[in-house]
Amino acid sequence: MYRKRDKQIHFDDFNQIDGFAIDPNNRWVKKAELIPWDEIEREYSSRFPSKDGQVAKSARLALGALLIQKEYGFSDVETASMIREHPYFQYFCGMRGYTQEIPFDPSLMTHFRKRFTPEAIAAINEKIIEHGSHSESATEAFPEETPQEPDKNTDDGSSVPPAIDADSGEQPSEDSPELKGTLILDATCAPSDIKYPTDTDLLNKARVDTEKMISAMHKPSSGRRPRTYAHTARKEFVNFSKKRNKNGKEIRRMKFKQLNYLRRNLGFIDLMLEAGGKLPEKLAQRLEVIRKVYEQQKYMYDKKTNTVPDRIVSLSQPWIRPIVRGKAKTSVEFGAKIDVSVVDGFVRLEKTSFSAYNESGELIEEIERYKARTGHYPERVLADKIYRNRENLKYCKARGIRLSGPSLGRRRKDYVPDKKRDHKDMCDRNEVERVFSLAKRRYGLGLIRVRLQETAMCSIALSIMLLNLNKVLFCAFIFTQFYKLNIIRTMIRLDRRPSMSI
């Protein structure tokens, strides 16, 4: 069951420690003011329809703990301990006052990640972006005095006609819809924390797991335990793994042996299941994964190939697929592929999938979502060359949107590139690369450590949300300094000395 809070606590409601005053300008106090806790509370309480059972932890405590963990990269145990030790963390999590009791059992962090779905986090992210957009627009109340450029007119006083598009050679029509803003798109991979997969290692782990299943189902009253040659198989694999340089024949020979051991063990398991044997739920799920791994590895061994559709690279996380990125550091990564859009410095998670996909197929949907949010199409879309296929170019041309990058096919003889515009597009597109770098180095997107598919999706969405939350906090700080600076300028114009407290 869940007990909904009628009112969220504020800074004045927090019972502070005797002799210690909490700073109201602390970043965690400011962050708490940026998050719509009441709306989160209403949505979170709907996940507990039953009125019986133990009372669940509050939504603010659950989301606050997840954000603190994502900010510093704590483990589940460290997160609970840090909240117990720091009063600022306790205030951010909505606790009534400082206490030295542990706020929750660390095992509840998994349940917190399950309850906050990517869709729920995306809705919170939109509220944070909306708050940040208002903060940025507030700086326009103090515009800088800059000289205005005169209108560019011709000699006879008429205005200069609109420029002709260099790619299409056509002049934009006056009836074209309003275009505003810039949409930056790119895709990357959020790698999961798994060992680099090899066929021999994957088959060896599957063999060991099948041996455990045979031992779990074997009953002494049914006779002698099936012989699995576990000692011999382990000795062969250890000797193989100790070799520094392995040629193709040695690897293929080891795969042949491991496949035979695995086939033999799976046969024994089938016989034991037919005789009435039962496996625990986790081992039964693992058995289905092992059967799929055996089919894939047997196919690749027989066909002498290294590729197979939906290739499994981890027994514990079978949904992870190899994502070919072609980067200099790692050509193949193992994790979720994500599509990200950046508008005015704010980041949105457009798509997350553990299967490889062509990101160019998502451009039209992302532009339509931009129009649904803002009411108009973007003036330009900055993206990689992979997005510039014929379908996307035709779609953008019909709506007057400029898709950055070189045109397809052979250029016309009279084509003159706009180097200044192309350079500006390239510099502006680097914003999304900065986002990826910051999210991976600072906010945990570079290595997803959670073990479940749904919690991995939550972890990725939290990294994106934390990017925007800290940006809004930074924008609020800049606005405060900008406001003080304009007060000082006004007082100087009035020949008044500014106070040192400003």
N, C-alpha and C positions, 0 to 999 in steps of 0.2 A: 504494500500500500504506500501511498504518498500523501504527505501533508503539505499542502500548498501554502506558501507564505503570502500574506496579504500585503506586506510592504517590505521592500528591500532596505537593508541597513545603509546608512550614510555615515560620513566621517564623524559627525557629532554623536552618533549612536554607539560607536565602538568604545567599549570599556578599556581604557588604556592602563598600562602598568604604572604603579606608583613610582614617581621619580623619573619616569621616562615619557616624554611627549612625542607622539608620532607626527612627523612632518606632513602637513597637508599637500605639499608640493612634490612628495615622493612619486616616482613614476608609476608604482603599483597603485597608489591612490588615484592618480590621474587615469590610468588604464581602466580602473573599475568604473569611472564615470563615462567612459566611451562605449561600454558594452550594454545593450538593451536587456538587462536582467529580467525585467517584468515579462517581456515577450518570450524570452527563453523559458521562463518558469511556466507560462501557460502551455507552451508546446511540449515541454518535458513532462508535465503532469499528466498529459493525455496518454502517455505510455504505460500508465499504471491504472488500469480500469478496476482492478480488484480493491476492495476496502478491507481485506484481511491480510494477515501476515505481518512481517517485520517492516518497520517504517524505513523507507529508502532515504538515502542521502539527498540533500537538496541539489537542485540544478546548478546553482552558483558554485557550490563546493565541487561538484563533478567537473564542470567546465573549467573552473579556476585551477584545479589540480592538473588537468590536461595541458592548459596553457603554460603553467609553471614548468611542467616537465618538458614541454617542447622548447621553451625558451632557453633552458640550461642543459638539456640532454640528460636529465636525471633518470635513474632506473625507477621502477615502481616503489621499491622500498625507500630509496633516497627521497623521492617526492613526498611521501607521507612524513618522513623524518624532518625534512626541511620546513614543511608547513607547521609542524609542531614547534619548531625552534624560532621561527621568524614572525613577529607580529604583523608586518606588512603583508606577508603571504596570507595570514589568517584573516585580515581585513579584506583582502582581495577575494578570498573564498567565501565571504559572507558570514563569518563567525561573529558572534555577539561581542566577544572580548577575548583578550589573550588568555590562553590556557596551555598548560604543559602536557595535556593529555593528547595522545595520538588521535588525529581527526577521523581516521578510517583505517580499515585493514588494507594493506598494500594490494592484496588480491582483487580488491574492488576496482582497481584501475582498468582491468580488462572489461568489466561490465560498463564502466563509464565510456570507454571507446565504442562499445557496441551500441549504446543508447544514443550517441550523437552520430547520426548518419551523415554522409557527405551532403545530402540535400539540406539537412537542418543547419549544418555549418555554413553552407553556401548562403542560406537566408540570413544568418547572422553576419556573414561577410558583407552582404549588400547593405545592411544597416550601418555597419562601420564605414563603408565607402561613402554612403550618403552623408554621414556625419562629417567625414573628412572633406567631402566636396563643399559643404557649407562653410567649413573652417577656411578653406582656401579662397572661396569667393568673398569671404569677409574682408580679406586684405585689400579688395578693390575699393573699400571705403576711404583708403588713403592712397590715391594714385600718385605716382611720381609725375612731376611737371616736366614733360618732354616735348620738344617742338614737333609740331605736326608737319609732315611732308606735304608739299603742294600737290594738287591733283595733276596727274600726267595728262595733259591735253595736247592736241595737235595745234598746228599754227593757226588754223581757222577757228579755234575755240571748241571744237568737238572733242569728245572723249575718245580715248584709244580703244579700238575694238578688242574683245576678248581674244586671248592667245589661242592659237591652233594647237591641238594636242599633237605632240611629236610622234607618238606611237601610231595613232589611228589616222592622223591627217585630217580630222574633222573638227569643225568648230562646235563647241557645246551649245545646245539650244537654250533659249530663254525659258522654255517651259519645263526644264529639268527640275526634279525635286531638290529641296534644300539639302545641302551637304555640309556637315560640320564635324570637326574633330578628326583624330587619327586613331586607327585601330592597329595595334602591333600584335602579331601572332607568331608563335613558335611552339615547337614540341621538344620534349626531353624525356629522359628516363629517370625514374626514382628507384635506384637499385635496392634490392632486398638483401638482408644480412644472411647469405647462404655461402657455403663453400663452393669454390669454382668447380663446376660439375665436369666429370669425365665418365666415359662409359664404363670403364672397369671399376671405378669407385662406386658408381651408382648400382652396378650389378652386385658388388660385394655387400653393400648395405642391404639390398633386397634379400640376398642369401641369408644374412645374419637374422633379419626379421622373420623370415620363413622358419628358421630353426627355432626361434622363440615361440612361434605359433604352434609348431609341432609339440614342443615341450608343454605348452599351456593346455593343449587338448589331450595329451597322452594320459591314460589312466593305468596305474600299475596292474590293475585286475584284468586289463585287456591283453596282457602279454608283454612281449619285448618291445621297447621303443624303436621306431623305424631308424635305420642307420642313415645318417646324413653326411658322413665324412667331413664333419665340421673341422676337426683338427687338421686334416690334410689340406682342405680348401683354404684355411686361414694361413697355414704355413706357405702355400704357394703364392698367395696374394701379398704377404709380407715380403717375401724374397723379390717379388716383382716390383713392389713399390720402393724398395731400397735402391733399385738401379737408377742411376742419375740420368743416363741416356737410354731411351727405349726406342727401338726401331719398329717399323710397321708390322713386321712378322711377329715380334714378341707381343705386341698389343693385341693383334688378332688372335694369337694362340691363347692368351689369357681370357679374352672375351669368350672364346669357344668353351673353355673350361668352366667359367662362371655361368654361362648359359646352361650347360649340362647340369651343374649342381642345382641351379634354380629350377630347372624343369623337373628334376627328380623330386625336389622338396614340394613343389606345387602339386605334383601327382599324389604324394603322401597326404597332403592337406585335403585334397578332394576326396580321397578314400575315407579319411577320418570324419569329414563333414557328412558324407553319405551314411556313415555308421552312427550318426546322431551326435557327433561332436559339435560344440559351440564355441565361438570366439567372443571375447568382449567387444563392445561397439567400436572402440578405437582400433583394435587389431583387425576387425572386419573391414573397416574403411581402408586401413593400410593395405590389406590383402587385395582389394580392388585396384589400388594404385600399382601394386607390384605386378599384377597380371597385365596391366596396360604397359608398364615398363618392359616386361618380358616380350610382349608382342612387338613393341617398337624396336627394341634392341635386336631381336631375332630377324626382323625385316631388314634392318640396316646391315646386319652381318651377312645375310643371304644375298642381298642385292649389292653389297660392297659400296654402300653410300653412307654419307654422314648427315643426311637430312631426312626428316620425316615430319609430316604435319602434326601440329600440337604436341611437340616434343616435351616430355616431362624431364625436368632437370633437378628436381628435389622431391624426395619421398615425403617429407614432412609438409611441404608447401607445393602440392602438385599443380596449382593454378598458375605458377610462375612460368613464363616462357622466355626464351632468348630473344632480346631486342637488338637487332643489328643497327648500330648508329654510325659506324664508319669513322669514329673519332680517332685521333692520334694516340690518345692514352689507352683507351679500351675500345676495340672495334665492336665488341658484343657485350651488352649488359643484361642482367637478369633481374627483372622487376617490372613495375607498372610503367606504361608509357602514358604521358600526360600532355594535354594541349592547354596552353596558357595564353590569355589575352591581357594586354596592358593598355589602359586608357587613362590618360592624365596621371600616370604614375601609379595607379591602383591596379591590382592584379586580380584576375578571376580565373578559376579553374574551369575550363570549358569541357574537357573530357578526360576520363581516366579509364584505362583498360590494361589488363595483364596480357592481352594478345596484341601482336604487332598489327598495325593498320597504317594506311597511307593518310597522313594528316591533311593532304590537299582536299580530300573528300569532305572535310569538316568546315571548310572556309565559308561556304554559302550559309550554313546553319549559324555559324558564329556571327556573320554580318547581320543576319535576320534577328538574332538575339540582341545585337547592338541597337538595331532600329527599334525593337520592342521596348528597350530600356530608355532610350533617349528621344524617340519620336522622329528620328531622321537617320539617313545613311551617313557613314563616315566619308569625309572628303578624300582620304587616302588610306590605303591598307599597306602596311609595311610587313613583308614576310619573306621567307626564303624563296629560292628559285623553284623548289618543288611545288609550291602553291600555284605557280604560273602555268597551269594547263589550259587547254582550249575552252573547257567548260567554265572554269573560273574567270578567264579573261572575257568571255562572252557575257557572263552574268554581270561583271563589274562595268563593262563598256555600256551595257543597256541602261545602267543606272547612273552613269557619269562618275563612277568611283575609279580613282587611279590606283592601280595595283603596282607597287614599286617593282623595279627590276627590268632587265632587258627583255625586249619583245621576242616572240618566237619566230623561227624561220630566218630567211635571209632579209637583211635590211634593205630599204630602198636606197637608190643612189643619191637622192637628195636629202637623206636623213642626216640631221645634225643633232648629236646628243647634247642634252642639257647637263653639263658636268656639275654645275653648281647645285642643281636640284637633286641629281643622283647622289652627290656627296652628302647633302643634308639628309636624304632618306637613309643612307647607310649609317650616318652618325645617330640619327634618331632611333633606328632599329636596334642599336646596341643596348637600349634600355632593357629589353627583354633578356639579354645575356647577363646584364647586371643583376636582374631579378633571379635568374637561375643560380648565379654564383653565390649571391647572398643567402638564398633559401637552402642551398646545399651545404654551405660552410657554416651557417649560423643557426638555421632553424630545422635541422634534422632531415632535410629532403635528400641529402647525399647518401644516406644509409637508413633504410626503414628496418627497425629492429623488432617490430611486433610480428607475431607468428600466424595470425589469422587473416583471411582475406578481407573480411569486413573491417577489422581493426586497422589493417594497412591502409584501406581507403580513408578511414577517419584520420589517420596520422598524416597522410598527404594533404588532406583538406585543412587540417589544423596549421600546417606549415604555411600555406598560402594565406590563411586568415591572420596569422601572427605577423606576416609581412605588412599587411595593411594596417593592423592595429598599431604597430610601432611607427609606421609612416604618419598616421593621424596624430599620434603623440608628438612626433617631431614637428609636424605642421603647426600644432597648437603652440609649441615652444617658439617657433619662428614668428608666428602671429603675435605672441606676447612681446617679443623683442622688437618687432616692427611697430607695434602700437606704442611702446615706450619711446622708440626713436622719433616717431612723428610728434609725440608730445613735447619732446625736447626741442625739435625743430620749431614747433609752434611757439614755445616759450622764448626761444632765441629771437624769433621775429618780433615778439612783443617786448624785447629787452628785459626779460625776466630770467633770473638765475634758476636753473632746474634744481630740484631737491635731490640730495644724495640717495634717498630711498627709492627713487624711480629706477 
